[in-house]
Amino acid sequence: MKTPAYLNALRAFEASARHKSFSAAAAELHVTPAAVGQLVRSLEDWLGAPLFHRGTRPGVRLVPTEAAERALPDIRAGFDSLTLGLERLKEGLGGGVLTVAVSPSFAAKWLLPRIERFRSEWPTDLRLDTDLKGVDFVAHRIDIGVRYGTGTWPGLVADKLMDEEVYPVCSPSLLAAHGQMTVPGDLKRVPLIHDVSMGRHTGFPTWDTWLREAGERDVPTPHGLRINNSAAVLQAAIEGHGVALARSVMVQDDLAAGRLVRLFREISCPSPLAYYVVYRAEHAARPRLSAFRNWLLREAQTGAVDRTKTTCAKAGR
């Protein structure tokens, strides 16, 4: 078997074993299932042994043989080494793309307004993957990402980027229309905007949580506008549709620009989750990845210092 065909056959085998399906492997490799099956069979012919226990019933998933399972870690490590070598070669020649996985809301409200500062320091092509589902860093060739959670993701290093708190915000136009709000009970006069994008996370603050923290029991929460995207929640508040319970990292630029104002500054709820920079340990030394990671951490630290200065100034200190 010639070298290119050998590598293609190994790639088809590894993807099929990971997905336990020729069809899913074909979708990842952008070929037909028949082509994947042919590549795997060519590898089996060359080895003189089967690589999968194949079922006869439709829909039965592929199961690697014991020998195949033992070989897979080394094959994957080999592909990782080849990929790393190619990436280093591209970087040495001034080419290549840095692929960054982030949520759509984080991209819109935090990353994109700052990204030119990174590009001015490190001119490189960037590709943002904003798939809401947790992407497979290997299958989708993700270099680095920012995830929101507890800091534990199998196979990934997680460096804490930012903590977050939750508090009410609204537009200046809403205050002009409804009057100033000086105590939490004043929220009875305005619609509430609910961010339901975090509903699957137990313990994430809701309007009910914040109102309990404020000691307010008379503000009804069942009604209002419900949106499953944190960026859209803030846009609805900017448009004057109500008071939103905002996530502090997402809202910081809108507050600084005066598009939104924070209400009841002394009352907030800490989020049980935080933002983390995530990447595979074996790729940590890649120059572009390391540069982007360090830039993210500097930006987060600068933002924290700026918020502290703003808070102190508004407090008259």
Steps between C-alpha positions, in 0.01 A plus 500: 500500500648837395551767768210738407253208475638359826438829681153540350410146603623560855302825518186319381556222754557742791192709418284189456618358832436830680151543358429123480345575162622523139232760427604732783866458408416585140322821607808606699742417217273645226488179295236233444438212744592263219839669465563469875402134494732436206793671675443295816477178298825586318671540837354168620623330180848643550505386865339166425254536789164670569490825696129498593239251615234568239137436585257366243199701618439851357593781737741286710801711596855404409699342783882501470677171562718465808817545291354812338410650839857448621642672192267801493676714768831478311333575168327807647827616659666461160237715330535759776876510444456538125246779550730678746792471260296646215374783722855587602607491136212734406589736783863501394393593148258767625184307412231305679174573676424513872162337565322631811182346646269738688127541556314742269415729792857514632628568149252785445519671839860448612741351247421679173514853648857420614636268232677767294728566797624141472536520122707816532740314732501171312392524134343163419185362346228410750203269463227523763294186561181615675320165513282496815565128546820393675732446204753219479841674490654210308226440244442872431870591521443763767817664629365688801167609643318681776242296691258592776467243774660344805846462347500126431494370143655159424812523285537878536710731715282775651650830619254729679437818303224687685247457776154644452209649694139567404303824557215708350558749216276713280523773239504872586187535284309252719588702810387817324166338416433326834688714748804424712511170688645540847383181673450148363122528548499758217552208258125436525454796264703357208520180293774254593725339239607144581821338369403132469820394322647382832194303609682166477755610761370426849551792735549768234339824626152585369268791573355300790855453637587869471171615657552265795850646546343847491239402759218583258195270492238708321644517146329242273745301286292248297440751220730696274723451197700176496804470273748213468797711387687729741599751231138526383388552863722806520386628162137474616590706806682758283185530288302582814293179519554460874753443777740214433689284745841542342820296513781739596755389239248531219369839607819686590544676162133607485530649849823681412341643184186615684267278297393338827508601865535274801223507760536442876879484487530357850311180411641230271515122485829319427485247220601144593672483161798684352674552166801280422757495222512139381745313278669163466810461717710363215436817299577750779844590357368605159606863456169635371297309760727621780480858371121491484469343845726763656315779321164374631632493856641854465171631359305342785736650758482844336121482502497408868723799585284735291181378672657557842597855405149570369339364815725711722435814295122454518525442873683832535818344634 
